[in-house]
Amino acid sequence: MPRRRIDRANGPTVAAGPSPVPVTCWLCRRLLGRRVEWHHPLPKSRGGRTTEPVHPICHRTLHATFTNHELARMAAAGEPVAERPELQLFLRWIAAKPPDFHAPTKRRR
């Protein structure tokens, strides 16, 4: 697995050979900003080990929208979380925001 580093001037990158590649959010596919959180697509409580980089607002929205049981079921089925109807409004709204954008997140239940 390549080493991850954060360059405060240019944002997060993954060292991949001579030129680093910008890292994008696992959920919204926007470039990541200075703050990066790591999400387990298959929750740790269900045996997940791999993590994906996400914006803090995207991470909070995932956990406010879905339970760990629902996330585990989607991961087992190979269903892309970003295609769920519950997230479409959020993804359209966040698409035009800057990488370090933050807003309060509320449960949608």
Secondary structure, 3 states (H helix, E strand, C coil): CCCEEEECCCEEEECCCCCCEECECCCCCCECCCCCEEECCCCHHHCCCCCEEECHHHHHHHHHHCCHHHHHHHHHHCCCHHHCHHHHHHHHHHCCCCCCCCCCCCCCC
